[in-house]
Amino acid sequence: MIFRIGSAPNDNISKCVDKQVNTQVNVPAYFLPQVCLPSLVLSYGVLLVHLVDYEVPIWLGLSAPTLFIVTYSLTQCWCREAADSWGGPVGFRVMAALGIVVLLASLLICALVPYHWHPYIYGILGGFGSSLISAQVDAVVFDTYDSQLGLVRGLCFAGQAFGLSLFPHIITILIEHYEYAHAYVVLSGIMLQTLPCILLLKVDDTPKRPVSFSRYSDLAKTYAVYSNEMIDTSFNATELQLHDLSKKCWKSPSDDNLHREFDNEDSEPAYTNEVTATITPPPSPEEKRRNIFGVEILPEIPEESEDTDDDDYFLSSKGKDKNNKQRLSFAIKRLSTLGDNLDDCISNQSRRDSQSDRDGNESRDYSEVEVTYDNISPVTDVQREKIFNSFSFRCRSAYARMRRRIWMPSYRVYRIRRRMLYLMYNINDTFVKPLTRSLSCWRFYPSLTLAFAKLSLTAVGLALLPLMASQMQPKILTTESNFLMTLYAFTWVCFLLCTPWLVQTPKRNFKYVSLIGLMISTAACFILAEADNHDMFSIGVVVAGFGYGAITSCWETTVQDFVGPRKWSKIHSTLETVSGCLLALFVVGISFIVGNDKGLPLVMFILGIVLSGITLIWVVLLVVSIYITKLRAVVLSLPSIAANFDCNGKPFHCVNSTHFMICVDLGSGVSSTIDDFVIPCPPTTVCQGTNRFECEFPVVITTTTTVAPQVTSLKKKH
């Protein structure tokens, strides 16, 4: 084995340095989009307050964050699956830039259209653009921070909390200085600052992962991949090259990279003057092979002489003459056949206006009328027209004309049909199959409730807080309302301080944190529903921020541990889609009461009831989980004592002929059996009270006959 030292360590060091540089560049480039982009949903309550002032219904304004989240949920599964094919050093930048363009277009259009159209444009276009950006940025961050996803996720939530504390003040200042419509233009300029950050993201293509490496499975491990790039092919060596399956040709073994000859102009073939003793024919005449020691195996070269050269030349010249004669005869035969065909065509040619043609046309189903024009000069030939008076011909011609105008060519029909089939198969693979697979799993439904709780708190609970503050008695000013939103974000950040602890926490313990977050959020909803002054409302906001932080940070890991790593990748897309649809139905339901007097507290009360039901479901699941994992282990570790049984001083008790249980003396003349320890015995054993041991075979008494004394007596007589 030859060890090459010199270039490999430098390459490894350079790769490590490049990866570290990419990591340092990606940290701020990933943080700023998390500050700006999610704030369009988290801080929409400030826009909703001003939108209601322009006589827009509350239910219509509340539909904007709902449409944003629903569009994001419906398109995220497609964008996430397509991110792998779009990825690369150029592809992810292009698609992320396209997402920013769509997002900016939604904000600019809102500045030009009437106010009643703002929720639809803001929600649909904004959600689609955010979905494009999120899929690409998440793919890049996963490739860069594959071993530190917990800390990166905590950094992401910290950026969202920072944006929630900052953007309500920014939006209020923009509306006060530039009015409501023009504030969207300035807001789009702020969102445009995320484009340079996305372009600064770098993809590290050096670590090649197998296809089985999933973005959402924490059980995947990094595999060491070896390549033949560092092997010098200018000279023969005894080491074997490794298989590169990406370059393997399955059609022809001679095209395999193991037998491929590298183009080296400077290198000359070795062993040109030697003939090996053992000849192995190569796969093809123009390829060369090597044995396991790296020595080229040359084909056998036949011996040559002058006689063989003359004979070969004579035979080759004779064969060429014979082939030329055959080709000439074939050409003559083809020309004669063509001539006969041309004669037949010329002889069978006839005029269209001949008598035979008219006789043949008389058998048709239409009448032929000869029309002579009197106004034509005699020099001009008389023209004839064929007038078709039959009704059937007119119907057929009209149908053919209509069909020719409406119907498309066959190739267009084929292309449209192929595209429709592709779309149907894509919808089936993306929505129908995951949906049927998820609905058949009972663990999907509790997971759906937890995902719905997170979305409802974002789209309803967080969006209605500024509007509820404006309807308090006495009324809370806009500045104080924005400060309360900052306080909401501050309590969220207070929970995020536990991120290093959460990273080291096993996944099975995340359900406890999620349950605590559900309880806190439920209590916050009831507090906000009963709040009638500034102090009580502030307490509700503080409590709601802490609960929202707990649910947002832990719900995904909780569901992933609950359904298992195998099913998580299958139901993740369905979970997002169905939870978004449930959110849309929930908002449609509360839209009938949100505009009434005391409608906002009633909505918060309904949200609290929904969260109470979800909390109850997860309490039951948690109790069952504790029983299965904790109490059952304790019960199994202790001997389960059956009813009192007298073992008669024996260390075992007979159950049947094949099983004996261990008997334990409990003292005071009381003994019992241990159910968890069974002694299996062969089927031929017996169970009797006289057994001294566990597995005893029945005693077989045999009688023997003695014949030997008679034989000996006969011998003595002789």
Beta strands, then each sheet from edge to edge (+ up, - down):
strand 1: 289-290
strand 2: 296-297
strand 3: 652-654
strand 4: 659-667
strand 5: 670-680
sheet 1: 1+ 2-
sheet 2: 3+ 4- 5+
end
